[in-house]
Amino acid sequence: MYIYLYLNIFTILFPFLLSFDKRVQFYKTWKYLFPAMFINALFFIIWDAIFTHHGVWGFNDKYLVGIYLYNLPLEEVLFFITVPYACVFIYECLNVYVKEDYLQAGSLVASIILAIFIILVGLLHLRQLYTSVTFLLLPVIMLVHYRLFRDKLLGRFYLAYLVHLIPFLLVNGVLTALPVVWYDNGHNLGIRLTTIPIEDTMYSMTMLLITITAYEYFRRHPKQNLPATNFV
């Protein structure tokens, strides 16, 4: 069964159909979203291909359609399109329907504490590639985000991140339980949320933060948007 392909379709189907909701009107943000997704996808596909090559993780052919881009199955490439789209959709819906920025007050302190903690964990586990790369990369992205926006968007980002954990646990739970995706525990902490490596939570945060940072940057600097998206 093509489980991974079905999960990709499930992930993007409702966010896409609801993109034309009269209040959210998410389709109007596509000209900012698509270049942000492109940047994120390019970065993560390269990272993913390198880690796959080194056996940090891999894929079970039993659940794939069998089409590959270098060493990555088609579904894995689609993952970096469907998931960021769905996550930014969640972010925009929360911006529209939840007017109060409940997490803003403590967002900067939370970011500093999180950054210090994951830097320490990353430095203590340099030989575990998934742990060290993910935990040391996220603070860099956090710093870039802060450099561009200070703490103006952090509360909204963390709210979207917390809400996204619900579908994240469902989708990643299926991927890791079957498993569609397998992990070499020599490259992670060996700590799992059911069947999901704990590193996946920070990996997902990194992906969401890169996409939202680029998305908000393009929205505030429309002239620097990618020409290929100007038709949207």
Secondary structure, 3 states (H helix, E strand, C coil): CCHHHHHHHHHHHHHHHHHHCCCCCHHHHHHHHHHHHHHHHHHHHHHHHHHHHCCCEEECHHHCCCCEECCEEHHHHHHHHHHHHHHHHHHHHHHHHCCCCCCHHHHHHHHHHHHHHHHHHHHHCCCCHHHHHHHHHHHHHHHHHHHHHCCCCHHHHHHHHHHHHHHHHHHHHHHHHCCCEEECHHHCCCCEECCEECHHHHHHHHHHHHHHHHHHHHHHCHHHCCHHHCCC
